[in-house]
Amino acid sequence: MKFPAFCLALLVALMLLPTTAFGAEASKPKPVQLFMNEKKLDVSEVVPRIVDGNTLVPVRVIVEEIGAKVGWEEATRKVTIKQDSNTMLLLIDNKTAQFNGKKEQLEVAPFIENDTTMLPLRYIVEKLGVEIKWDEPSYSVHMYKVNEEDAKPVTGPVDLENGSVEVKPPLTGTGNGTVETPSGTGSSNNTSSTGKGSNTGTGDSKGSDGTAPVSGNRTISAITLSETDLTVTAKDGKLVPSVLKLSNPDRIVFDFPNTVLNDTLQKALVKNTGELPSKHPLVEKIRYSNFSSNPATVRIILDLKSTAYYQTQPVVTAGTWRALIGDKPFQNVPAVPGDHLLTVVIDAGHGDTDPGALSITGRHEKDFTLSTAKKVAEELAKDKRVQVLMTRSDDTFIPLDDRVSFANEAPADLFLSIHGNSAKATVSGTETYYNRPESIPFANVIHQYAVAATGFPDRRVREADYRVITKTAMPAVLLEVGYLSNKNDETAMYTEAFQDKLALALVNAIKDYLKLK
């Protein structure tokens, strides 16, 4: 039978159509972004991909970022990775690996693509001491190298006898592109993002940084650093950055939300990073990048030669942001309200309709936290080098995301949230929680002073996913002073003398951390 001419023409036309017409584009894998200590990594060589719930990346990315050495044996198709005293052996297309001589099974085998060796990221970096987290909204992997000394708890192990509450485990990966979170057992403070209790704020419509998305972006047209100050200029609108101070090496990081680079700065980027010269004696160089696309955020980093401080300054020209950079805390320099050099936010947990834990004698956690927080704020405010802000100063309900936004928009240098815990009546002690690696040194200092002041058992510095220490941009700590469900802890915690002593200790801890003592 003859094929009709019009059918033949139709068949040819269909064959010539782009594959996107048949859904090939829709099925194209979404590219995975990689970050190390919040620096976006260049993966243009071969794009990372998700295979059976595992992220596989080029071996070069792993080697360069964790400071390891890699070897390759062509005959056996074996990859050797060495870091300090650790040795890892992996075989191409084989799920069996060896770590320090012990055989282990991988969930997905390494493979070669376009002459590039692709390795399972989570398995390798976690074995070599790097923390890793998956962020679903941005489809990105965030890795953190933690200073070993900073990661050590202040004191030794805790004796968990007499029916003590289960210790909240650190965040761990599931191997399928997600992150397991603590269950939240043993505390009724309802500040975890696990969804238990009130005020968790996990299912709202806000962005990944905890703030509401803003329509329209400002265009940054100039970044300059003189011998005294940093100036950032935008064509349209006010610039208000969040600020993060990092050490080892020393850096000051300024993130400008809802901003993009102009064409000139954009074209100067190499692997999404631009560099500018510095005339400032304390600054080695300036780096800038497109840090995030949701919301659009420009990140500016000052790589320091030594410890430095900043203070935002008043400006006359709209669209200009300026900050003095110096080697010591600034005094007697007019500053923009809310943008001082050393700003500390004190957060009294709970409030109003969210009373927190109920104590063994029927008192509310919110009353203890507010009274103690006000004492801390009042004592800390005596130091004129510090601006103290409170998330609440009365019996008010403040949603968690609003507390986060308040601290980030200040922008604050430190965030301390004060709470009381609850569990079985036999459990007693002080716990200090952090979430991000840069918060560990602050957590250690707070914990050391708090344990000494309370006299309660030391229940250690721990990691958890409480929203107010997860979404804040500065070093942030949540302190569980003691257990309101324990008769001895509770009796002490509601006395003026105890709160005064604790408040003074926390102020001294903050000053110690900020090197103001």
N, C-alpha and C positions, 0 to 999 in steps of 0.2 A: 504494500500500500504506500502510495506517495505521501510524503510529509507535506501538509499544506504550507504554502509560502509564508503566510502570515505567522504560522506557528514557529517556523524556522527563524523568522526575524525576531519573534518574541524571545525565543530561547537564547539567541545570540545576545540580545539586549540585556537579558538577565545575567548572562555570564560576564558581561562587561561592567555590571554595576559594582560599586565599591562594597567591600565586605561588610562595612558598617550597616548596610541596608539589611543585612541578615543577622544583626545583633552581635557581630564580632567585637565591635567597639564597646558595647555594653558589658561584654564578658571579660574585657581586658582587666587584668589584676590592678587593683589600686596600689600606687607606689607607697612603700613604707619609708617613713622618715626616721633618721637616727640622730640622737643627741647624747653627747657625753658632757656631764656637768653643765647641761643646758647650752652647750655649743653644738650647733647643727653640723653634722658631718657630711662630707662630700661623698656621695655614692653614685656619681655619674658614670663610673666605670661599668658597673653592672648593678642594676637596681635590686635592692633586697626584696625578698618575696616570702610569702607565708606558704609553707608546705605542711599539711596535716597539723595545723595549729602551731607550727614552729617557724620563727623568723630565721631565714638563712641569708648570710651576708658575705661579701668578698673577704677572703682571709686578710687582705691588706688593711681593711678597716679595723679588724680586731687587733692586729699586730701593732699598728701605729698608735692606737688609742690607749692600750693597756700596757705599753712598754715591754712587750714580749718579743722573743725571737722565734722565727719559724724556719723549719727545714723541710725539704721535699726530696723524696726518693722516687725517681721515675719508674724504676723496675718494679717496685712493690706498690706504687701509687699511694705512698704513705706520707702523711703530714705530721711533723713534729713541732709542738709548740712548747717553749720553755720560758718560764718566768721565775726568777729567783730559784728556789729549791723545788719548784713544781715542774713536772714533765707530763705532757699530754700527747698521746698517739692516736691518730684517726686515719681510717682507710677510706678511699673514695668508693662510693657505692656500697658501703658496708656499715651496718648499724652497731658494730662492736668497736668500742673505744677503750683506751687504757689511760688511767690517771694515777700517776706515781706507782705504776706497776700493777694496779688493780683493774681487772676487766669490768666494764660497765656497758649497759645497753643504751643506745640512743633511740629517741623516738623517730628520728628521720636521719637518713644517711647523708654524708657529704657528697657533693657531686661537682662536676666541672661544666661550666657554661661559658662559651666564648673565650676559652683559654683562661678562665678565672675560676679558682677554687672557691666554692661556696660552702660555708660551715654553719652549723647550728649555733646561733648567737647566745641564747640563754645558757645552754650547757657550758659553753666555754668561759664566758665572763663570770658566771656565778662560781665556777670552780676556782677561778683566779682572783676571787675577792672583790668583784664589782657588783654593786646593787643594780637591779634592773626592774623597770616598771613599764607596763603597757598602757598607753592612753588611747582608748578606742575612738573618741570624737575626732582627734587629729591623726589617727592611724599612725602613731609614732611610738618608738621605743626610746625610753629615757634611761641612761646609765649613769651611775655615780661612783666615782672612785673615792673611798673614804679613808682619811688619814687614820692609821691604826691606833695611834696614841689617843686621838680624839674619840675613837669608838669604844675605848675601854670604859667600863663603869667606874664611878668614883670609888666604890667600895666592893667588898667581896660578895660571894653568892648569898642569897637569902634563904633562911631556914623556913620551909613551907610546911611546917607540921601543924597538928591540931586542927585539921579541916580547913586549911587556908584556901582561899579562892584560887582557881586555876590562873596561871600566869598568861597574860595575853601574848600570843606569839608574834614575832615580827612578820612583816608582809612577805609572802612567798609566792613564787610563780606556780601556775598550774600546768604549764607546758602547752597550753592551747591558746596562747595569746591573751590570757586574762590574768588578773591578779587576785589572789585570795586575800581577804581582809580579816582582822580580828573579829571574833564573834561578839565582843562587847560584854561578855559575862563578867560578873563581879563588880559592876559599876552601874549605878542608876542615874548617871549625870546626863544621859541622853545627848551627848555631844558627838557621838560617833556617827559616821556616815553609813552605818550598817542598816539604817532604816528602822531601828527599834526606838520606841519612845517618841516624844515630840521633838519638834525643832531640829530635825535632821537635815532637811533642805537638800535631799539628794535628787529629787525628781523635778526640779524647777526648770524654767526656761532660760536660766542665765548661762553665760559662757563658761568655758573650761577654767577660767581664772577666777570664777565666783562673782564677776560683775556683769551687769546687764549689757548686752551688745549695743553699740552705738552706731547709728547709720552715718555714713560719710566719714572720710579720713582726711587728716591734715597732712600736708606735704612738707617734709623737712628739706630745706634748701641749702642749709649751711651748718657745719659743725666745726668749731674752732676752739683751740686751747692756747691761751696766752700764758705769760709767766705767772699769772695770778688766778685766772678763772676759765671755766668752761662755758661756752655760749652755743646754744642750739637755736636755730631760726626756722620758723615755719611760715608759709605764705598765708595760712588761713587758720585762725583760732588759737586758743590758749594751750600751752604745753604743760602737762603735769605728770612727771614720771614717777614710777615706783623705783625704789633704790635697794640694792642688795650689796653688802660688803662681804668679800670673800678673802680668804687667806691661803697661803701655801700654793701658789704665790699670791701676794696682795693685789687685790683688784677692787674697783668700785664699778658696779654695773647699774646703768640707768636704762630702764625700759619705758618707752614712750608709747602708750596704748593708742590705738586708732590713728596711727601715722604710717606714712609710706615715704620712701626716698624719692627725690626728684631725679630726672633723667641723668644729670651729671654724676650724682653720687651712685646711682644704680649702675651706670656703665663702668664705674671704677671698681666694682666688686669682682673679686677673683674667688671662685668657689664659695660664693655668698658671703665673703668677708672683705671689707675695705679697711685700709690703714691710712692714718693721717699722722703727720709729724707733730711732735710736742715741743713747745718752748718752755713748758713748766719743769722746774728742777726736780719735782717729785714724781713725774710721770714719764715712763719710758716711751710709750706710744699710745695712740688711740685706735681702737678697732670698732667697727660698726657693721651691722648686718640686718637683714630682714629676719628677725627672730621668730615671728609667728605670723600666720595668715588669718587666724581666727581667735581673737580679733587681730587685725593688721597691727604689728608692733615692730618698731625700730629699736634695736638694742645698741647702746653705746657703752664700751668698756674702756676704762682707764687702767692700763697695766702699770702698776706702781713700782717705783724703785725702793720705796720704804712706806711705812704706814702713813696714811693721809686721811684728812677729814674734808667734808664739804659742807657748805651752807648756801641754800638758795637765797638769791638776792632780788630786791624789788627791781622791776624794769618799767621803762616808760613806753617802749615800742611794743605794740600788740604783736603776738606771735613770736616773741623772743623769750627764751628761758636762760637764766644765767646762775651759776653757782661758783662761789669762791672755793678754791682748793688750797688747803694749808697743812702744815705738819703738826698742828695742835688744835684742840677745840677752840672755836671762835668765841670771843667775848666782846660785848659792847659794839656789836655790828648789827645794824637793823636787818631784820629778816622778815620774810613774808610769813604772816600768821599761818600756822599749820605746816610750815616747811622748814623747821629749824634743823640745825646740824644733828643734834642728838635728841631724837624724839622717841619716847617709850610709851607704849600703849598698855595700860593695865585693864584687864578684862575680868569683871566680876561675873562668874558663871551664873547662868539661869536668870530668873527675874519674873515678877508678876505672875502671869498664868502658867509659867514654867518654873515650879518651885524647886525642882531638882530632887535630891534624895531626901527621904524623911528620916530624921535621926531616931535613935533608940528611945528618946523621950518625947518624940512627936514634933521636934523643931525642924524648920526647913533649911535645906542647903543654901538657898538663895540669900538668906539673911546672914549666914556666916561669911559667904563669899563677898557680899557687898561691904560688910563692916571691915573685913580684912583688907580688901582692895582699896577702900578709902584711906585707911591708915598707911598703906604702902605709897599711894599717890601723894598724900600730904607730906610724908617724910622725904620722898624722892624730890618733890618740888622745891625743897629747901636748897638744893644744888642748882644754882642759876645757869649752869651749863647744860641743863636738861629740861626739855619741855615734856610735861607729863599729860597724857590724854587718857580719859576713861571711856570705855564703851558704854557704860551706864553709871550714873552717880545716885540713882534712886531705884525704887522698886518698879522698874520698867522692863517690858519684854523686848529684847532686841534679837531679831532673827540672826542665825549664824552667818549667812552671807553678808548681812549688813555689818556685822562686826569685822569680817574680813575686808570688805570694801573700805570701811572706816580706817583701818590700819594701813591698807595699801595706798589709799589716796592721801594720807597725811603728808608725805610718806613716813612711816615709822622706821626706826633703826632696830627696835626690839619689840616683841609682843609676849606678854606674860598673862596667861589665863589661870585664875585661881578657882579651885574646886574642893569639894569634900566627897569622899568615896562611900560606898555602901556594899556590904556583902554579908557573910555569916558573922554572928556576934563575936566569934573568936578571932576574927581577922583584924589586925592592927598594923599601922605603919604608913610611911610616906613614900609616894611614887612620883616620878617625874617623867613626862612623856614628850617625845619629839617625833617628827615625821621625816623631815628632809635632812640629808647629811650635814648641811651648813648649820643646822640647829643643835647638833650634838655638843659642841663646846659650851654653848650657853646652857643647855640642859644639865651638863655636868656641874657647872658652877652653881646654878640654882639649887640643884639637889644637895650638894655638899653643905651649903649654908642652911637649907631648910631642915635637913635631918638633924643638924647640930642644934637648931633652935627648937624643934618640936620635941626632941627626945624620944620620938616614936621609933619602932623598928624600921630598919632600912630595907625598903622593898625595891630598890634599884631604879636606874634610868632605863626606860623602855621605849620601844617604838610602837606607835599606833596611828590610826588614820582619822583622828578627830579633825573635823573640818576646819576649825579655827587655826590649827597648826599645819594643816595640809595646804590650804589655799592662800595663806598669807605669804607675802613676798620677802619678808625679812626673817632672821632667826626667830623662831617662835616655840614656846614651851607651854605645856599645860601641866600645872602642879596639882596633884591630889594630896592635899595636906595631911589628911588622916581619914579614918573610917568613922563616919557618923553612926554606924551600926554597932560600933564597939563602945562600951560604957566608958572606959578610961579615955579613949581618944575624944569622944564627944564632950565629956565633962570639961576637958581642958580647952577644946577648940572654941567654946562659947564664952570663955572668960576674957576680960579686957587685958589682963597681964599676958596671957598667951598670945593674943593677937598683936599686942604691941611688940613683943619680943620677936615674933615671926616677921612682922612688917619691917622692923629694923634689919633683920637678917637678910630679907629679900632685897632691900635697898642696897645693902652692902654687897650682895652678890651681883646686882646690876652694875654697880660702880666698879666692882672688881673686873667684870667682863669688859666694860667700856674703858678700863684703865683710867678711871677717874679718882681712885683712892689715893 
